[in-house]
Amino acid sequence: MIGDAETKECQLKDPMDLFHSGQVVKICAPMVRYSKLAFRTLVRKYGCDLCYTPMIVAADFVRSAKARDSEFTTNKGDHPLIVQFAAKEAQVLCDAARIVCPFADGIDLNCGCPQRWAMAEGYGACLINKPELVRDMVRHVRNQIDNPRFSVSIKIRIHEDLKRTVDLCQKAEATGVSWITVHGRSVEERHQPVHYEAIKIIKQSMSIPIVANGDIKTLKDAENVHHLTGADGLKTAMTFQWTAVAAFLYGEIGVLLVLCLPFISPLRWQKIFMIPLWSKMAVFWNKMFLTIIVLLIILFLDAVREVRKYSVTHMIEKAVNVNSNAFDHIQMKLFRSQRNLYLSGFTLFLWLVLRRTVTLLTQLAKEMASHAALEAQVNDATEAAKKYMAEKERLQEALSEKDISKKKVSAETTDEKLKEIEHLKGELQKTSNALHKANNDVIAVKKQSEGIKREYDRLLKEYERLQGSLNAAEDKKDL
């Protein structure tokens, strides 16, 4: 069975690493009578990433040593290698997997072979109508193979009702299948066109790698199918996507650390933000901010969905007390989904913090500039006030000296005025005495005048009487 005695000692590779490499995985599909060791060695020289053995009936492989020696040969350089089995019983598939586990990197359960003999025996494509059996076979292999890096995959065909295919894939994913190969034809179809749109829908419904199969004959065909379906690149795209988110998160942390450096003041940051390049970018800043917010929210919600899905699966498996080795694959997916949740959550949070930090720095710079202007204004006002106070003190001293001189002049003037007043009082007294004397003379003259007037009146009356007497005497003479 082993072509190289040293093969047991070789370091087996993890096929899942291929899906995380960031490149489309080129796989040589299992072909009856062709995919033997020599053929695999040849295609590996031409850049084939992953090789399958031809389909081996698990029951014959477990029962017959001759079958093992004829059906499975390998050597030290034949890695990564997937052994494809046709099986219909979980324990038989487990026994076959334990046999090849030391020499291969994984097994693949064939659920897509449409040959009549295979379907008549219960193998191949008839298993797509038995999702519970497929789930049990995958689970048993996961439980009984101790190597967590040993992959367990399935190859299927699609149903006429694509919902049944998606349901089958999701049940297989829940049990820890590593990846699913989808041949884009139904069981009845042979040479009809491959339904690449169906593969794309399945890929969009899953979180594990989906390998497209059907009518891929050249490398150009592989590239075209990859662009059409996204298959072989689901996990690669997710890995690149979350790598970009992680890089963005580290970039946010770096920018925040630089913004928080104590020796770079907000005023300096404002000068940096006023550089013409930033001014041009500011026009698109709000649109870019909202776009990144929307993308991060979508990624965060997707991570929440993944965590809930694998957490529910984990609890169901615990409830039925399955061997803990069966959880290795699911726990790995749960860990990755939780990691993605933290990455997207912290990235979203720090993006908001970064926006707020820039806004606060800008506002603080404006406040500091305003404060500096006010402080300069206050200093100017203080200097002016000090100058005015000094001028006031000088004026007060000058006024004090002037008041003292005024008081001296006023005292002298007062003395002179007092003396003048005393002199005036003496003159007034003299005048008063003279006036009193004059008044007495006036009264005496007045009395004398009154006596003369009375005497005049008497003489006038006497004159009138005499005149009357004289007139009377003249009248008598005339007679």
HELIX and SHEET records of a PDB file:
HELIX    1   1 THR A    7  GLU A    9  5                                   3    
HELIX    2   2 MET A   16  PHE A   19  1                                   4    
HELIX    3   3 LEU A   37  ARG A   44  1                                   8    
HELIX    4   4 ALA A   58  ARG A   63  1                                   6    
HELIX    5   5 ALA A   65  GLU A   71  1                                   7    
HELIX    6   6 ALA A   90  VAL A  100  1                                  11    
HELIX    7   7 ARG A  116  ALA A  120  1                                   5    
HELIX    8   8 GLY A  124  ASN A  129  5                                   6    
HELIX    9   9 PRO A  131  GLN A  144  1                                  14    
HELIX   10  10 LEU A  162  ALA A  174  1                                  13    
HELIX   11  11 TYR A  196  SER A  205  1                                  10    
HELIX   12  12 LEU A  219  THR A  229  1                                  11    
HELIX   13  13 LEU A  234  LEU A  259  1                                  26    
HELIX   14  14 PRO A  266  PHE A  273  1                                   8    
HELIX   15  15 PRO A  276  ALA A  319  1                                  44    
HELIX   16  16 SER A  324  ALA A  326  5                                   3    
HELIX   17  17 PHE A  327  ASP A  478  1                                 152    
SHEET    1   A 4 ILE A  27  CYS A  28  0                                        
SHEET    2   A 4 LEU A  50  TYR A  52  1                                        
SHEET    3   A 4 LEU A  81  ALA A  86  1                                        
SHEET    4   A 4 ILE A  56  VAL A  57  1                                        
SHEET    1   B 7 ILE A  27  CYS A  28  0                                        
SHEET    2   B 7 LEU A  50  TYR A  52  1                                        
SHEET    3   B 7 LEU A  81  ALA A  86  1                                        
SHEET    4   B 7 GLY A 106  CYS A 111  1                                        
SHEET    5   B 7 SER A 151  ARG A 157  1                                        
SHEET    6   B 7 ILE A 180  HIS A 183  1                                        
SHEET    7   B 7 ILE A 210  ASN A 213  1                                        
END                                                                             
